[in-house]
Amino acid sequence: MKVLVPVKRVLDYNVKPRVKADGTGVDLANVKMSMNPFDEIAIEEAVRLKEKGAATEIVVVTIGVAKAETDVLLTARAMGADRGILIQTDETVEPLAVAKLLAKVAEEEQPGLIILGKQAIDDDSNQTGQMLAALLGWAQGTFASKVEIAGDRVHVTREIDGGLETVDLKLPAIVTTDLRLNEPRYATLPNIMKAKTKPVAKKTVADYGVDITPRLTTLKVVEPAKRQAGIKVGSVDELVEKLKGMGVA
Amino acid sequence: MKTLVWVEHDNQSVKDATLSTVTAAAKLGDVHLLVAGKGVSGVAEAAAKIEGVGKVHVADDAAYEHFLAENVAPLIVQLMGDHDAVLFPATTTGKNVAPRVAAALDVMQISDILSVEGADTFTRPIYAGNAIATVQTSDKKLVLTVRGTAFDKAATTGGSGTVEAVAAAGDTGLSTFAGAEIAASERPELTSAKIIVSGGRALGSSEQFHALIDPLADKLGAAVGASRAAVDAGYAPNDYQVGQTGKIVAPMVYVAVGISGAIQHLAGMKDSKTIVAINKDEDAPIFQVADIGLVGDLFTLVPELTEKL
């Protein structure tokens, strides 16, 4: 079974986002960009499926600027993906357009399973996997904390509000990863060197004939209202008094 | 504008997340509800009493018992022929179903809205709440998920909606429900609790987490939460996690015990009315957002606090 893993290049999660003074967005000039952390979990899960013999080939795909090839496709191949696809564009591509492009890739590649991060840590949309499932007419197992292939089905344990839920999906299917699905391995230097020999196909949006014109216009981006630090109390008694003053306890 | 609100429920009762979504929908126009589930006549009756509700569409069918997105989305798409907007609470159910509906309608969803600025304009958090974007859509129909803590809850009484059955759209057969482990708890639900006591990694073990946090929560009638670090360390179950990737909460009082205050965690609780922090490190970032701080050893302070309340 072939596994397709779409990944996104985002502001590295260790970098504190800074809102641009002109209110047009978050400043991405000269900052470290990396693979979306939820997507690393997706790659790791695909690699584990391959190690277990449930997957035969892992194809990683990204949509974005040319630098995505070195920033994320290389990392993904160093982690264990077999080959990459870069759909190069400098435009903003919204989740709906991403899903449409990925649906075309899926038609070409015919994967048995597509694993995606549940959300990207830049726009926090949490949409692409579900949209792709809708466009392909496939089952979806979102927010996965456990994935088990069983013949032509996949059992996905999902993190839901009250606890956990398990669904049994017909393959091919979509899985989106939650934080506790696995702990991604590091892309080691020798593996990064080796990964350079794994192929990457370079494509453009036009190759897929998808209209990626954005539907949304960002009018402005601001910093959230800041909370002011309050007071410090010196003892539990003082704290109890404060809580009682608020009508608590 | 005619709006359709997804009613969050467990086939027994309406969940609070529905109520803030109704408030958001009322800012756009007429509010219709959809109750999809199995054996949900009681839920539909209760939903019809929510303030400001016009019609309640009820789809009562085994295919909807577990709210599987594969089955529920086609039902909503069908109802969207006659509605201009669909709003879901940003719960795990809402987040699972909404994009499947949006893609089927060829609409770019707007996730996790914080405010309604106009019929096509909304604010929403990006970068884990480190920035707030105002976005305007050019789509003819709206698909929105609503952050519960950003809107007041509509009253559960005073409404006189009419209940109308809708034909089920059938079972796609793509997915089946295989089981759930829902934590049974006497305590209030995290996302709707008035008081929350949350523990962090400083608690050191699962035993200490429960030995210190649980009695304090019980004394205050509070829900129990945890930081991602505490959950990752196995001190507390996954569904306790408060933060950008966990639950977003905004109680009257949030008590953070042994939580340093990572951005990720703050994004999930910084809209709480009053934040109380207990931490031994006086430079911990949590004190920058806390209204009341107490510096010291939580292993002596927390039992003392529980005792004196």
Interface residues (C-beta under 8 A of the other chain):
Chain A: L11 K16 P17 V19 V26 E94 P95 L96 A99 I121 D122 D123 D124 S125 N126 Q127 T128 G129 Q130 M131 L132 A133 A134 L135 G137 W138 A139 Q140 G141 T142 F143 S145 H155 R158 E159 I160 D161 G162 G163 L164 E165 T166 V167 D168 L169 K170 A173 D178 L179 R180 P214 R215 L216 T217 T218 L219 K220 V221 V222 E223 P224 R227 A229 G230 I231 K232 V233 S235 V236 D237 L239 V240 K242 L243 M246 V248 A249
Chain B: H66 L68 A69 E70 A73 T91 T92 T93 K95 N96 V97 A98 P99 R100 V101 A102 A103 A104 D106 V107 M108 Q109 I110 S111 D112 T121 P125 I126 Y127 A128 G129 N130 A131 I132 A133 T134 V135 Q136 T137 S138 D139 G173 L174 S175 T176 F177 A178 G179 A180 E181 I182 A183 T191 I195 K219 L220 R228 V231 D232 P237 N238 D239 Q244 T245 K247 M252 V253 I263 K270 T274 I275 V276 E282 F287 Q288 V289 A290 D291 I292 G293 L294 V295 L301 E304 L305 K308 L309
